[in-house]
Amino acid sequence: MNKSDVIIIGSGLGGLACGVILSKSGMKVCVVEKEPHAGGCLRSYRRDGMTFDTGIHYIGSMDEGEILRQFMRYAGVEERVVMQRLDTEAYDMVNIDGREVGFAQGDALFVERLCDSFPHEKENILRYAKAVREVGEVIGVERLRQGVISSGSLKYMFLSASDVIDSIIGDESLRRVLAGTSFLEDGIRNYTPFYHHAMIQHSYIRGAYRFTDGSSQWADALCAVICENGGEIRCGDAVVEVLHAENCVTGVKLASGEVLCADKVISDIHPAVLMPMIADGSKIRPVYVRRIENARDSMGVFTLNLTLDSEVFPYLNRNYYLHPSGEMVWRNREEEKPAEVVVCTMQSSKKDSKRGMSLMMPMMYGDVERWADTRRGHRGEEYLEFKRLTAEKMLQRVESRFPELRRAVLASHTSSPLTYRDYTATRHGAAYGLMTDCQNVMTTLLSPQTKLEGLYLTGQNIAVHGALGVVMSAMATCGAMLGEEYVARQIGDC
């Protein structure tokens, strides 16, 4: 039987980040991935002559001195990953109610550009920016150097993003603009913490970048570092059981029947998928399992990927959030219907002569649940017609902003929450995993350490999602295993 110090279930960013930290600390790491290739939502793929990203289309906190760039430097992948900084004047454009407003990079420029559009709200914009900065600065390179991964501003975890924005901003149009990118956290009115909204907003203000020629390069670079440190990446065989004796982890069993031994296991998969893998006899209580089973999943995403004629459609070095006029921006707490925003983002490439564009729209699992028992490529004509009609609706929305788009399209293909579910083993195809309720924070947040000794959780389900949130969760998981101060200083002092 194969013996490692730690086995990591799932090779998404959280699992790979843990693998890097632990392997650089001298532990023998084995990452197990059910798919043929590692990376999870970091994977990109080739289709119709273009490279498309699957889950991470742009990331923040990448300017010099920011925490995600610091992690890349610590991991030894900074020079292996090619990226492009998004437009400084407007990395995101929110198109809503007949006006278009940009979010700029840099604290001062972010405020200045919002004031250009809403000069009468200057003092309130400054107050909003201060609140965002207060949350964003609970993490940082200097804090890592002090031996701290995260601290402070937890009061904003107990306040909803919608309530904080409404209390600070007087102009209803500006409120809708600031909520216009709430797609990034599946923003629900009176539910989603301002902490999540602000952490994500702050990260992009401090350096918004795209991967050039696909996000897979980041996954591949992290895998390479793990292997260089004596670790192993095993793909194409799923973990089906977490083994334990006397409430201590002893390893995992794979679908192939092979048993891998380790005293520690980290799960980077959805907790509701993990729980059935744990046999009876552990100290994980049924009430904890029910809590996870009943936890609220985030929305899914329907994606339309387009290959475009570069002579007809230019490269856009920013993202567009296109909202139908008069429609809601936040998702309502009691309703399953999400806001009908279409997010338009492009692929950065140095080697492709064509253009790649991804259009994304929120979609609930209920919209595709009738095909839940089907598998990829065999869902039937009704499903294909559903996808065709959804794609057409998205195209029409984007055409209203970019009339030349349709005649630039050379090829297209789509994916739904079912696609995401099948590739990532994420319950309900939830794009952002489990949701945090600002009114019930302690019952919706998960600790990285479980009651089964040696079993840990990581990834977007235990922290803020997105690349930054997942890397921070990996630091927290490894901190629970090795000591927070040790992990923080190792990354901060590199």
C-alpha positions in Angstrom: 0.0 0.0 0.0 1.2 3.5 -0.9 2.0 5.7 2.2 2.0 9.5 2.2 2.0 12.1 4.9 -1.1 13.7 3.5 -3.7 12.8 0.8 -5.6 15.6 -0.9 -8.9 14.8 -2.4 -9.5 16.9 -5.5 -7.0 19.0 -7.5 -8.8 22.3 -7.6 -6.9 25.5 -6.7 -7.5 24.8 -2.9 -6.1 21.3 -3.1 -3.1 22.3 -5.2 -2.4 25.3 -3.0 -2.4 23.0 0.1 -0.2 20.6 -1.8 2.4 23.3 -2.5 2.4 24.6 1.0 2.7 21.2 2.6 5.2 19.8 0.1 7.4 22.9 0.6 7.2 22.2 4.3 8.7 18.7 3.8 5.6 16.6 3.8 5.0 13.8 1.2 1.8 14.8 -0.6 -0.5 12.8 -2.8 -3.2 14.6 -4.7 -6.0 12.4 -6.1 -8.2 13.7 -8.9 -11.1 11.8 -10.5 -10.8 13.5 -13.9 -8.0 12.7 -16.4 -6.3 16.1 -15.8 -5.6 18.1 -12.6 -6.8 21.6 -12.0 -10.6 21.6 -11.5 -11.9 25.0 -12.3 -8.4 26.1 -13.2 -8.4 24.0 -16.3 -8.7 25.5 -19.7 -9.4 23.6 -22.9 -9.0 24.0 -26.7 -12.1 24.1 -28.9 -12.6 25.5 -32.4 -9.1 26.9 -32.5 -9.3 28.8 -29.2 -8.3 28.3 -25.6 -11.2 28.8 -23.1 -11.1 29.0 -19.3 -13.6 27.0 -17.4 -14.0 28.6 -14.0 -11.5 31.4 -13.3 -11.7 34.0 -16.0 -9.8 36.8 -14.1 -8.3 37.2 -10.7 -7.4 40.0 -8.3 -4.7 40.9 -5.7 -2.1 40.5 -8.4 -0.3 43.9 -8.3 3.2 44.0 -6.7 3.0 43.7 -2.9 -0.5 42.1 -3.0 -1.2 38.8 -1.4 -2.0 36.6 -4.4 1.1 37.6 -6.2 3.0 36.9 -3.0 1.6 33.4 -2.9 2.6 32.8 -6.5 6.2 34.0 -5.6 6.3 31.7 -2.6 5.0 28.8 -4.6 7.7 29.4 -7.2 5.3 29.8 -10.1 5.3 33.6 -10.7 7.6 33.2 -13.7 5.8 30.2 -15.1 2.4 31.9 -15.4 1.8 34.5 -18.1 -0.8 37.1 -17.3 -2.2 40.3 -18.6 -3.3 43.3 -16.4 -6.8 44.4 -17.2 -7.6 48.0 -18.2 -6.5 50.3 -15.3 -9.3 52.8 -16.0 -12.0 50.1 -16.0 -11.4 46.4 -15.4 -15.2 45.9 -15.0 -18.0 47.8 -16.8 -21.5 47.7 -15.3 -24.2 48.4 -17.9 -27.5 49.0 -16.2 -30.6 51.2 -16.6 -29.2 52.9 -19.6 -25.8 53.9 -18.3 -22.4 52.3 -18.2 -20.0 52.8 -15.2 -16.5 51.4 -14.9 -14.6 50.2 -11.8 -11.0 51.3 -11.9 -7.8 49.8 -10.4 -6.1 51.5 -7.5 -7.9 52.9 -4.5 -7.8 56.5 -5.5 -8.7 55.9 -9.2 -11.6 53.7 -8.2 -13.1 56.5 -6.2 -12.3 59.1 -8.8 -14.0 57.3 -11.7 -17.1 56.6 -9.6 -17.2 60.3 -8.7 -17.0 61.2 -12.4 -20.3 59.4 -12.9 -21.9 60.3 -9.5 -20.3 63.6 -8.4 -23.1 64.3 -5.9 -22.3 61.1 -4.1 -18.6 61.8 -3.5 -18.6 61.6 0.3 -20.7 58.4 0.2 -18.4 56.9 -2.4 -15.4 57.7 -0.1 -17.3 56.0 2.8 -18.0 52.9 0.7 -14.4 52.7 -0.5 -13.2 53.0 3.1 -15.4 50.1 4.2 -14.2 48.0 1.3 -10.6 48.8 2.2 -11.2 48.0 5.8 -12.3 44.4 4.9 -9.7 43.9 2.2 -6.9 44.8 4.6 -7.7 42.1 7.1 -5.3 40.1 4.9 -2.1 41.2 3.4 1.6 40.5 3.0 2.5 42.5 6.1 0.1 40.5 8.2 1.6 37.3 6.9 5.1 38.6 8.0 3.6 39.1 11.4 2.5 35.5 11.5 -1.2 36.2 11.0 -3.3 34.9 8.1 -6.4 37.0 8.7 -7.7 39.2 11.4 -10.2 42.0 12.1 -13.4 43.5 10.4 -15.5 40.4 11.2 -18.3 42.7 12.0 -18.9 42.9 8.2 -19.5 39.2 8.2 -22.7 39.8 10.1 -23.9 42.6 7.9 -25.4 42.0 4.5 -23.8 43.6 1.4 -27.2 45.0 0.3 -27.8 46.6 3.7 -24.4 48.2 4.0 -24.5 49.6 0.4 -28.0 50.9 1.0 -27.0 52.5 4.3 -24.0 54.3 2.8 -25.2 55.2 -0.7 -28.1 57.6 -1.2 -28.5 57.4 -5.0 -30.5 54.3 -6.1 -28.7 54.2 -9.4 -25.3 54.1 -7.7 -26.5 51.4 -5.4 -27.4 49.2 -8.4 -24.1 49.9 -10.0 -22.1 48.8 -6.9 -24.3 45.7 -6.8 -23.9 45.2 -10.5 -21.0 42.7 -10.2 -22.7 40.7 -7.4 -22.6 37.8 -9.8 -19.1 37.2 -8.4 -20.5 36.2 -5.0 -24.0 35.2 -6.0 -25.3 38.2 -4.1 -28.5 37.6 -2.2 -30.4 40.6 -0.7 -30.2 40.6 3.2 -28.2 37.3 3.0 -24.7 37.7 1.5 -22.2 39.2 3.9 -20.7 42.5 3.0 -17.4 40.8 4.0 -17.6 38.6 0.9 -18.6 41.5 -1.4 -15.8 43.8 -0.1 -13.1 41.2 -0.1 -13.8 40.4 -3.8 -14.2 44.0 -4.8 -11.0 45.0 -3.0 -9.0 42.2 -4.6 -9.8 43.5 -8.1 -9.1 47.1 -7.2 -5.6 45.9 -6.1 -4.7 44.2 -9.4 -7.1 42.6 -11.8 -5.5 40.2 -14.3 -6.3 37.6 -16.9 -4.4 34.5 -17.8 -2.8 34.7 -21.2 -3.5 31.5 -23.1 -5.5 29.9 -20.4 -5.6 29.3 -16.6 -4.4 25.7 -17.0 -0.8 27.0 -16.9 -1.4 27.9 -13.2 -2.7 24.4 -12.4 0.2 22.8 -14.3 2.8 25.0 -12.6 1.4 24.1 -9.1 1.4 20.4 -10.0 5.0 20.7 -11.1 6.0 22.3 -7.9 4.3 19.5 -5.8 6.1 16.9 -7.9 9.5 18.7 -7.7 9.1 18.6 -3.9 8.6 14.8 -4.0 4.8 14.7 -4.2 2.5 12.9 -6.5 -0.5 13.8 -8.7 -2.8 10.9 -9.4 -5.5 11.5 -12.0 -8.3 9.4 -13.4 -9.3 7.5 -10.2 -11.8 8.9 -7.7 -11.7 8.6 -3.9 -14.8 6.6 -2.8 -14.1 6.2 0.9 -12.1 7.9 3.7 -10.7 5.2 5.9 -10.3 5.6 9.7 -9.7 3.7 12.9 -10.5 4.8 16.4 -11.6 8.2 15.0 -8.2 8.7 13.3 -7.7 8.9 9.5 -5.7 6.1 8.0 -6.1 6.8 4.3 -8.5 6.5 1.4 -9.9 3.9 -0.9 -10.1 4.6 -4.6 -12.8 3.6 -7.2 -10.2 1.2 -8.6 -10.0 -0.6 -5.3 -6.6 0.6 -4.4 -6.0 1.8 -0.8 -3.7 4.8 -0.2 -2.4 5.3 3.4 -1.9 8.6 5.2 -2.5 10.0 8.7 -3.9 13.2 7.2 -6.5 13.8 4.5 -7.6 17.1 3.1 -10.8 17.4 1.1 -11.0 20.0 -1.6 -14.4 18.7 -2.8 -18.0 19.8 -1.8 -18.6 18.8 1.8 -21.9 17.2 1.0 -20.1 14.9 -1.5 -17.4 14.1 1.1 -19.8 13.1 4.0 -21.0 9.8 2.4 -17.4 8.8 1.9 -16.9 8.6 5.7 -17.9 5.3 7.1 -19.7 4.9 10.4 -17.7 5.1 13.6 -16.2 8.6 13.5 -17.0 11.4 15.9 -18.6 13.4 13.1 -22.1 13.9 14.5 -25.2 13.3 12.5 -26.3 16.9 13.2 -23.1 18.1 11.5 -23.8 15.9 8.4 -27.4 17.2 8.3 -26.2 20.8 8.6 -24.1 20.3 5.5 -26.8 18.4 3.7 -29.3 21.2 4.4 -26.8 24.1 3.7 -27.7 26.4 0.8 -25.8 26.0 -2.4 -24.9 28.9 -4.6 -26.3 29.4 -8.1 -24.9 27.6 -11.1 -23.7 29.2 -14.3 -24.7 28.8 -17.9 -21.7 29.6 -20.2 -21.7 30.4 -24.0 -18.2 30.2 -25.4 -17.6 32.0 -28.7 -14.8 31.8 -31.2 -14.8 35.2 -33.0 -13.2 36.6 -36.1 -10.6 39.0 -34.8 -10.9 41.3 -37.9 -14.6 41.9 -37.0 -14.5 42.0 -33.2 -11.7 43.7 -31.3 -10.1 42.4 -28.1 -11.7 43.9 -25.0 -9.3 44.2 -22.1 -12.1 44.5 -19.6 -15.3 42.7 -18.5 -18.9 43.7 -19.0 -21.8 43.1 -16.7 -24.9 43.6 -18.9 -28.2 43.9 -16.9 -31.7 44.2 -18.3 -33.2 47.6 -17.4 -35.4 47.7 -14.4 -34.7 44.1 -13.3 -33.4 43.2 -9.9 -29.6 43.2 -9.2 -29.5 41.2 -6.0 -31.1 37.8 -5.9 -34.1 37.6 -3.5 -33.7 35.5 -0.4 -36.9 33.5 -0.8 -36.8 33.1 -4.6 -34.8 30.7 -6.7 -34.7 33.1 -9.7 -31.3 34.9 -10.0 -30.7 38.2 -11.6 -30.5 38.0 -15.4 -27.1 39.6 -15.8 -24.9 38.4 -18.7 -21.2 38.7 -18.0 -19.0 39.2 -21.0 -15.3 38.4 -20.7 -12.6 37.7 -23.3 -9.7 35.3 -23.5 -6.2 36.8 -23.6 -3.9 35.1 -26.1 -0.5 35.6 -27.7 -0.7 32.5 -30.0 -4.3 32.5 -31.3 -5.2 34.5 -34.4 -8.9 34.3 -33.5 -10.7 35.9 -30.5 -12.3 33.9 -27.7 -15.2 35.3 -25.7 -17.1 33.7 -22.8 -20.7 34.8 -21.9 -21.9 33.7 -18.5 -25.4 34.0 -16.9 -26.6 32.8 -13.5 -28.7 29.7 -13.6 -30.4 27.7 -10.9 -30.1 23.9 -10.7 -33.9 23.7 -10.9 -33.7 24.9 -14.5 -31.8 21.7 -15.6 -32.8 19.3 -12.9 -35.1 17.4 -15.3 -31.9 16.1 -16.9 -30.1 15.3 -13.6 -29.9 11.6 -14.3 -28.3 12.0 -17.7 -24.6 12.1 -18.5 -22.3 14.4 -20.5 -23.0 14.1 -24.2 -26.1 12.0 -23.8 -28.8 14.4 -22.4 -31.2 14.3 -25.4 -32.6 16.7 -28.0 -34.8 18.6 -25.4 -31.7 19.6 -23.5 -29.9 20.7 -26.6 -32.9 22.9 -27.5 -32.9 24.3 -24.0 -29.3 25.3 -24.4 -29.8 26.7 -27.8 -32.7 29.0 -26.6 -30.6 30.1 -23.6 -27.6 30.9 -25.8 -29.8 32.9 -28.2 -31.2 35.0 -25.3 -27.6 35.7 -24.1 -26.5 36.7 -27.6 -29.4 39.1 -28.0 -28.5 40.8 -24.7 -24.8 41.2 -25.7 -25.8 42.4 -29.2 -27.6 45.3 -27.7 -24.2 46.5 -26.4 -22.0 45.1 -29.2 -24.1 45.1 -32.5 -21.2 43.6 -34.5 -20.9 40.5 -32.3 -23.1 38.0 -34.2 -21.4 38.5 -37.5 -18.1 37.9 -35.8 -19.1 34.5 -34.5 -17.2 31.6 -36.1 -18.2 28.8 -33.7 -19.9 28.4 -30.3 -20.5 25.9 -27.6 -22.3 25.8 -24.2 -22.2 24.4 -20.7 -24.7 24.3 -17.9 -24.7 23.7 -14.2 -25.0 20.0 -15.1 -21.7 20.2 -16.9 -20.1 21.9 -13.9 -21.6 19.2 -11.6 -20.3 16.3 -13.6 -16.7 17.7 -14.0 -16.2 19.0 -10.5 -18.5 16.6 -8.4 -20.1 19.7 -7.0 -23.6 19.3 -5.7 -26.2 21.0 -7.9 -23.5 22.4 -10.1 -23.0 25.2 -7.5 -20.5 27.7 -9.0 -19.5 29.0 -5.5 -20.2 26.1 -3.3 -22.0 26.6 0.0 -23.4 30.1 0.8 -22.7 32.0 4.0 -25.8 33.7 5.7 -24.9 36.9 7.4 -27.7 36.3 9.8 -26.6 32.8 10.7 -22.8 33.0 10.2 -21.8 30.4 12.8 -24.1 27.8 11.4 -23.1 28.3 7.7 -19.3 28.7 8.1 -17.2 25.5 8.2 -14.0 25.1 10.1 -11.0 23.6 8.2 -10.6 21.0 10.9 -13.2 18.3 11.4 -14.1 16.1 14.4 -12.4 13.1 12.6 -8.8 13.4 13.6 -6.6 14.0 10.6 -9.4 15.1 8.3 -9.4 18.7 7.0 -11.5 20.8 4.6 -10.3 23.4 2.2 -11.6 25.3 -0.9 -14.4 27.8 -1.5 -16.8 26.1 0.9 -15.0 27.2 4.0 -14.1 30.8 3.0 -14.7 33.5 0.5 -14.7 31.9 -3.0 -12.8 33.0 -6.0 -9.0 32.6 -6.5 -8.1 34.8 -3.5 -10.6 33.3 -1.1 -9.6 29.7 -2.1 -5.9 30.4 -1.6 -6.6 32.0 1.8 -8.6 28.9 2.7 -5.6 26.8 1.8 -3.4 28.8 4.1 -6.0 28.4 6.9 -6.2 24.6 6.3 -2.4 24.2 6.3 -2.3 26.6 9.3 -4.6 24.3 11.2 -2.3 21.4 10.4 1.2 23.0 10.8 0.4 26.2 12.9 -0.9 29.5 11.6 2.2 31.5 12.4 4.5 29.1 10.7 2.5 29.0 7.5 1.9 32.8 7.5 5.6 33.6 7.9 6.8 31.1 5.4 4.6 32.7 2.7 5.1 36.3 3.9 8.9 36.2 4.2 9.7 34.5 0.9 
